[in-house]
């Protein structure tokens, strides 16, 4: 079953002044990490901080058919 992960943005101040949130649909923590780590528009200098935030992320179970991927991002 797919889940919607609501992940706090992992890039620390001052590179990210106020943080942010990234919403991603994935089957599990590993897939969520992979999707976030390979996204070119997100700062990849802090890839080592992604997984702890994925683990702490709020998750919502999705019913129906959804494709894995990043669906929305608000970052500063």
FIBA-314018 format. One record per residue: residue number from 1; residue in one letter; chain; y, z negated, x negated of N, C-alpha, C in turn. Coordinates in Angstrom, 1 decimal, m for minus. Layout:
BEGIN
firo num: NUM residu: A chaine: A n.v: Y n.w: Z n.u: X ca.v: Y ca.w: Z ca.u: X c.v: Y c.w: Z c.u: X
...
This chain:
BEGIN
firo num: 1 residu: X chaine: A n.v: m1.2 n.w: 0.0 n.u: m0.8 ca.v: 0.0 ca.w: 0.0 ca.u: 0.0 c.v: 1.3 c.w: 0.0 c.u: m0.9
firo num: 2 residu: X chaine: A n.v: 2.2 n.w: 0.9 n.u: m0.6 ca.v: 3.4 ca.w: 0.9 ca.u: m1.3 c.v: 4.3 c.w: m0.3 c.u: m1.0
firo num: 3 residu: X chaine: A n.v: 5.1 n.w: m0.6 n.u: m2.0 ca.v: 6.1 ca.w: m1.7 ca.u: m1.8 c.v: 7.5 c.w: m1.2 c.u: m2.2
firo num: 4 residu: X chaine: A n.v: 8.5 n.w: m1.8 n.u: m1.5 ca.v: 9.9 ca.w: m1.6 ca.u: m1.9 c.v: 10.2 c.w: m2.7 c.u: m2.8
firo num: 5 residu: X chaine: A n.v: 10.6 n.w: m2.4 n.u: m4.1 ca.v: 11.0 ca.w: m3.5 ca.u: m5.0 c.v: 12.5 c.w: m3.5 c.u: m5.1
firo num: 6 residu: X chaine: A n.v: 13.1 n.w: m4.6 n.u: m4.9 ca.v: 14.6 ca.w: m4.8 ca.u: m5.1 c.v: 14.8 c.w: m5.5 c.u: m6.4
firo num: 7 residu: X chaine: A n.v: 15.1 n.w: m4.8 n.u: m7.4 ca.v: 15.1 ca.w: m5.2 ca.u: m8.8 c.v: 16.5 c.w: m5.5 c.u: m9.3
firo num: 8 residu: X chaine: A n.v: 16.8 n.w: m6.7 n.u: m9.8 ca.v: 18.1 ca.w: m7.0 ca.u: m10.4 c.v: 18.2 c.w: m6.1 c.u: m11.7
firo num: 9 residu: X chaine: A n.v: 19.4 n.w: m5.6 n.u: m11.9 ca.v: 19.7 ca.w: m4.7 ca.u: m13.1 c.v: 19.6 c.w: m5.6 c.u: m14.3
firo num: 10 residu: X chaine: A n.v: 18.9 n.w: m5.2 n.u: m15.3 ca.v: 18.5 ca.w: m5.9 ca.u: m16.5 c.v: 19.4 c.w: m5.9 c.u: m17.7
firo num: 11 residu: X chaine: A n.v: 20.4 n.w: m5.0 n.u: m17.6 ca.v: 21.3 ca.w: m4.9 ca.u: m18.7 c.v: 22.4 c.w: m6.0 c.u: m18.7
firo num: 12 residu: X chaine: A n.v: 22.5 n.w: m6.8 n.u: m19.8 ca.v: 23.3 ca.w: m8.0 ca.u: m19.8 c.v: 24.8 c.w: m7.6 c.u: m20.0
firo num: 13 residu: X chaine: A n.v: 25.7 n.w: m8.6 n.u: m19.7 ca.v: 27.1 ca.w: m8.5 ca.u: m19.9 c.v: 27.3 c.w: m8.4 c.u: m21.4
firo num: 14 residu: X chaine: A n.v: 28.2 n.w: m7.6 n.u: m22.0 ca.v: 29.3 ca.w: m6.9 ca.u: m21.4 c.v: 28.9 c.w: m5.4 c.u: m21.1
firo num: 15 residu: X chaine: A n.v: 27.7 n.w: m4.9 n.u: m21.5 ca.v: 27.3 ca.w: m3.6 ca.u: m21.2 c.v: 27.3 c.w: m3.3 c.u: m19.7
firo num: 16 residu: X chaine: A n.v: 26.9 n.w: m4.3 n.u: m18.9 ca.v: 26.9 ca.w: m4.2 ca.u: m17.5 c.v: 27.8 c.w: m5.4 c.u: m17.0
firo num: 17 residu: X chaine: A n.v: 29.0 n.w: m5.1 n.u: m16.6 ca.v: 29.9 ca.w: m6.1 ca.u: m16.3 c.v: 29.5 c.w: m7.1 c.u: m15.2
firo num: 18 residu: X chaine: A n.v: 29.0 n.w: m6.5 n.u: m14.1 ca.v: 28.6 ca.w: m7.3 ca.u: m12.9 c.v: 27.1 c.w: m7.2 c.u: m12.6
firo num: 19 residu: X chaine: A n.v: 26.4 n.w: m6.5 n.u: m13.4 ca.v: 25.0 ca.w: m6.3 ca.u: m13.0 c.v: 24.7 c.w: m5.2 c.u: m12.0
firo num: 20 residu: X chaine: A n.v: 23.8 n.w: m5.5 n.u: m11.1 ca.v: 23.5 ca.w: m4.5 ca.u: m10.1 c.v: 22.1 c.w: m4.7 c.u: m9.5
firo num: 21 residu: X chaine: A n.v: 21.7 n.w: m3.7 n.u: m8.8 ca.v: 20.4 ca.w: m3.8 ca.u: m8.2 c.v: 19.9 c.w: m2.3 c.u: m8.1
firo num: 22 residu: X chaine: A n.v: 18.5 n.w: m2.2 n.u: m8.3 ca.v: 17.9 ca.w: m0.9 ca.u: m8.3 c.v: 16.7 c.w: m1.1 c.u: m7.3
firo num: 23 residu: X chaine: A n.v: 16.6 n.w: m0.2 n.u: m6.3 ca.v: 15.6 ca.w: m0.2 ca.u: m5.3 c.v: 14.6 c.w: 0.9 c.u: m5.7
firo num: 24 residu: X chaine: A n.v: 13.3 n.w: 0.5 n.u: m5.8 ca.v: 12.3 ca.w: 1.5 ca.u: m6.2 c.v: 11.0 c.w: 1.3 c.u: m5.3
firo num: 25 residu: X chaine: A n.v: 10.4 n.w: 2.4 n.u: m5.0 ca.v: 9.1 ca.w: 2.3 ca.u: m4.2 c.v: 8.0 c.w: 2.6 c.u: m5.2
firo num: 26 residu: X chaine: A n.v: 7.0 n.w: 1.7 n.u: m5.2 ca.v: 5.9 ca.w: 1.8 ca.u: m6.2 c.v: 4.7 c.w: 1.1 c.u: m5.6
firo num: 27 residu: X chaine: A n.v: 3.5 n.w: 1.5 n.u: m6.2 ca.v: 2.2 ca.w: 0.9 ca.u: m5.8 c.v: 2.1 c.w: m0.5 c.u: m6.3
firo num: 28 residu: X chaine: A n.v: 2.6 n.w: m0.8 n.u: m7.6 ca.v: 2.4 ca.w: m2.1 ca.u: m8.2 c.v: 3.5 c.w: m2.3 c.u: m9.3
firo num: 29 residu: X chaine: A n.v: 3.5 n.w: m3.4 n.u: m10.0 ca.v: 4.5 ca.w: m3.7 ca.u: m11.0 c.v: 4.5 c.w: m2.7 c.u: m12.1
firo num: 30 residu: X chaine: A n.v: 3.3 n.w: m2.3 n.u: m12.5 ca.v: 3.2 ca.w: m1.3 ca.u: m13.6 c.v: 3.9 c.w: 0.0 c.u: m13.3
firo num: 31 residu: X chaine: A n.v: 3.7 n.w: 0.5 n.u: m12.1 ca.v: 4.3 ca.w: 1.8 ca.u: m11.7 c.v: 5.8 c.w: 1.6 c.u: m11.6
firo num: 32 residu: X chaine: A n.v: 6.2 n.w: 0.5 n.u: m11.0 ca.v: 7.7 ca.w: 0.2 ca.u: m10.9 c.v: 8.3 c.w: 0.2 c.u: m12.3
firo num: 33 residu: X chaine: A n.v: 7.7 n.w: m0.5 n.u: m13.2 ca.v: 8.2 ca.w: m0.5 ca.u: m14.6 c.v: 8.3 c.w: 0.9 c.u: m15.2
firo num: 34 residu: X chaine: A n.v: 7.3 n.w: 1.7 n.u: m15.0 ca.v: 7.2 ca.w: 3.1 ca.u: m15.6 c.v: 8.4 c.w: 3.9 c.u: m15.0
firo num: 35 residu: X chaine: A n.v: 8.6 n.w: 3.8 n.u: m13.7 ca.v: 9.6 ca.w: 4.6 ca.u: m13.1 c.v: 11.0 c.w: 4.2 c.u: m13.6
firo num: 36 residu: X chaine: A n.v: 11.2 n.w: 2.9 n.u: m13.7 ca.v: 12.5 ca.w: 2.4 ca.u: m14.2 c.v: 12.7 c.w: 2.7 c.u: m15.7
firo num: 37 residu: X chaine: A n.v: 11.7 n.w: 2.6 n.u: m16.5 ca.v: 11.8 ca.w: 2.8 ca.u: m17.9 c.v: 12.1 c.w: 4.3 c.u: m18.3
firo num: 38 residu: X chaine: A n.v: 11.6 n.w: 5.2 n.u: m17.5 ca.v: 11.8 ca.w: 6.6 ca.u: m17.8 c.v: 13.0 c.w: 7.2 c.u: m17.2
firo num: 39 residu: X chaine: A n.v: 13.7 n.w: 6.5 n.u: m16.3 ca.v: 14.9 ca.w: 7.0 ca.u: m15.7 c.v: 16.1 c.w: 7.2 c.u: m16.7
firo num: 40 residu: X chaine: A n.v: 16.5 n.w: 8.4 n.u: m16.9 ca.v: 17.5 ca.w: 8.7 ca.u: m18.0 c.v: 18.9 c.w: 8.2 c.u: m17.6
firo num: 41 residu: X chaine: A n.v: 19.2 n.w: 8.0 n.u: m16.4 ca.v: 20.5 ca.w: 7.6 ca.u: m16.0 c.v: 20.7 c.w: 6.0 c.u: m16.1
firo num: 42 residu: X chaine: A n.v: 19.6 n.w: 5.3 n.u: m16.4 ca.v: 19.7 ca.w: 3.9 ca.u: m16.6 c.v: 19.7 c.w: 3.6 c.u: m18.1
firo num: 43 residu: X chaine: A n.v: 20.3 n.w: 2.6 n.u: m18.5 ca.v: 20.4 ca.w: 2.2 ca.u: m19.9 c.v: 19.1 c.w: 1.8 c.u: m20.5
firo num: 44 residu: X chaine: A n.v: 18.6 n.w: 2.6 n.u: m21.4 ca.v: 17.2 ca.w: 2.4 ca.u: m21.9 c.v: 17.2 c.w: 1.5 c.u: m23.2
firo num: 45 residu: X chaine: A n.v: 18.4 n.w: 1.0 n.u: m23.6 ca.v: 18.4 ca.w: 0.1 ca.u: m24.7 c.v: 17.8 c.w: m1.3 c.u: m24.5
firo num: 46 residu: X chaine: A n.v: 17.6 n.w: m1.6 n.u: m23.2 ca.v: 17.1 ca.w: m2.9 ca.u: m22.8 c.v: 15.8 c.w: m2.8 c.u: m22.0
firo num: 47 residu: X chaine: A n.v: 14.9 n.w: m1.8 n.u: m22.4 ca.v: 13.7 ca.w: m1.6 ca.u: m21.7 c.v: 12.8 c.w: m2.8 c.u: m21.7
firo num: 48 residu: X chaine: A n.v: 12.9 n.w: m3.6 n.u: m22.8 ca.v: 12.0 ca.w: m4.8 ca.u: m22.8 c.v: 12.4 c.w: m5.9 c.u: m21.8
firo num: 49 residu: X chaine: A n.v: 13.6 n.w: m5.7 n.u: m21.1 ca.v: 14.0 ca.w: m6.7 ca.u: m20.1 c.v: 13.6 c.w: m6.2 c.u: m18.7
firo num: 50 residu: X chaine: A n.v: 13.1 n.w: m5.0 n.u: m18.5 ca.v: 12.8 ca.w: m4.5 ca.u: m17.2 c.v: 11.6 c.w: m5.2 c.u: m16.5
firo num: 51 residu: X chaine: A n.v: 10.5 n.w: m5.4 n.u: m17.2 ca.v: 9.3 ca.w: m6.0 ca.u: m16.6 c.v: 9.5 c.w: m7.4 c.u: m16.1
firo num: 52 residu: X chaine: A n.v: 10.2 n.w: m8.3 n.u: m16.8 ca.v: 10.5 ca.w: m9.6 ca.u: m16.2 c.v: 11.3 c.w: m9.5 c.u: m14.9
firo num: 53 residu: X chaine: A n.v: 12.2 n.w: m8.5 n.u: m14.8 ca.v: 12.9 ca.w: m8.4 ca.u: m13.5 c.v: 12.0 c.w: m7.8 c.u: m12.4
firo num: 54 residu: X chaine: A n.v: 11.1 n.w: m6.9 n.u: m12.8 ca.v: 10.2 ca.w: m6.3 ca.u: m11.8 c.v: 9.3 c.w: m7.4 c.u: m11.3
firo num: 55 residu: X chaine: A n.v: 8.8 n.w: m8.3 n.u: m12.1 ca.v: 8.0 ca.w: m9.4 ca.u: m11.7 c.v: 8.7 c.w: m10.3 c.u: m10.7
firo num: 56 residu: X chaine: A n.v: 10.0 n.w: m10.6 n.u: m11.0 ca.v: 10.8 ca.w: m11.5 ca.u: m10.2 c.v: 11.4 c.w: m10.8 c.u: m8.9
firo num: 57 residu: X chaine: A n.v: 11.2 n.w: m9.5 n.u: m8.8 ca.v: 11.9 ca.w: m8.7 ca.u: m7.7 c.v: 11.3 c.w: m9.1 c.u: m6.4
firo num: 58 residu: X chaine: A n.v: 12.2 n.w: m9.1 n.u: m5.4 ca.v: 11.8 ca.w: m9.2 ca.u: m4.0 c.v: 11.0 c.w: m8.0 c.u: m3.6
firo num: 59 residu: X chaine: A n.v: 9.9 n.w: m8.1 n.u: m2.9 ca.v: 9.1 ca.w: m7.0 ca.u: m2.5 c.v: 8.9 c.w: m7.0 c.u: m1.0
firo num: 60 residu: X chaine: A n.v: 9.0 n.w: m5.8 n.u: m0.5 ca.v: 8.7 ca.w: m5.6 ca.u: 0.9 c.v: 7.6 c.w: m4.6 c.u: 1.1
firo num: 61 residu: X chaine: A n.v: 6.6 n.w: m4.9 n.u: 1.9 ca.v: 5.5 ca.w: m4.0 ca.u: 2.1 c.v: 5.9 c.w: m2.9 c.u: 3.0
firo num: 62 residu: X chaine: A n.v: 5.5 n.w: m1.7 n.u: 2.7 ca.v: 5.9 ca.w: m0.5 ca.u: 3.5 c.v: 4.7 c.w: 0.0 c.u: 4.3
firo num: 63 residu: X chaine: A n.v: 4.9 n.w: 0.3 n.u: 5.5 ca.v: 3.9 ca.w: 1.0 ca.u: 6.3 c.v: 4.3 c.w: 2.4 c.u: 6.4
firo num: 64 residu: X chaine: A n.v: 3.3 n.w: 3.3 n.u: 6.4 ca.v: 3.5 ca.w: 4.7 ca.u: 6.4 c.v: 3.4 c.w: 5.3 c.u: 5.0
firo num: 65 residu: X chaine: A n.v: 3.7 n.w: 6.6 n.u: 5.0 ca.v: 3.5 ca.w: 7.3 ca.u: 3.7 c.v: 4.9 c.w: 7.5 c.u: 3.0
firo num: 66 residu: X chaine: A n.v: 4.9 n.w: 7.0 n.u: 1.8 ca.v: 6.2 ca.w: 7.0 ca.u: 1.0 c.v: 5.8 c.w: 7.5 c.u: m0.4
firo num: 67 residu: X chaine: A n.v: 6.7 n.w: 8.3 n.u: m1.0 ca.v: 6.5 ca.w: 8.7 ca.u: m2.3 c.v: 7.1 c.w: 7.7 c.u: m3.3
firo num: 68 residu: X chaine: A n.v: 6.5 n.w: 7.5 n.u: m4.4 ca.v: 7.0 ca.w: 6.5 ca.u: m5.4 c.v: 8.2 c.w: 7.1 c.u: m6.0
firo num: 69 residu: X chaine: A n.v: 9.2 n.w: 6.2 n.u: m6.3 ca.v: 10.4 ca.w: 6.7 ca.u: m7.0 c.v: 11.5 c.w: 5.7 c.u: m6.8
firo num: 70 residu: X chaine: A n.v: 12.6 n.w: 5.9 n.u: m7.5 ca.v: 13.8 ca.w: 5.2 ca.u: m7.4 c.v: 14.6 c.w: 5.8 c.u: m6.2
firo num: 71 residu: X chaine: A n.v: 14.9 n.w: 4.9 n.u: m5.2 ca.v: 15.6 ca.w: 5.4 ca.u: m4.0 c.v: 17.0 c.w: 5.1 c.u: m4.0
firo num: 72 residu: X chaine: A n.v: 17.5 n.w: 4.1 n.u: m4.7 ca.v: 18.9 ca.w: 3.7 ca.u: m4.7 c.v: 19.2 c.w: 2.8 c.u: m5.9
firo num: 73 residu: X chaine: A n.v: 20.4 n.w: 3.0 n.u: m6.5 ca.v: 20.8 ca.w: 2.1 ca.u: m7.6 c.v: 22.3 c.w: 1.8 c.u: m7.4
firo num: 74 residu: X chaine: A n.v: 22.6 n.w: 0.6 n.u: m7.5 ca.v: 24.0 ca.w: 0.2 ca.u: m7.6 c.v: 24.2 c.w: m0.7 c.u: m8.9
firo num: 75 residu: X chaine: A n.v: 24.8 n.w: m0.1 n.u: m9.9 ca.v: 25.0 ca.w: m0.8 ca.u: m11.2 c.v: 26.4 c.w: m0.7 c.u: m11.7
firo num: 76 residu: X chaine: A n.v: 26.8 n.w: m1.7 n.u: m12.5 ca.v: 28.2 ca.w: m1.6 ca.u: m13.0 c.v: 28.1 c.w: m1.5 c.u: m14.5
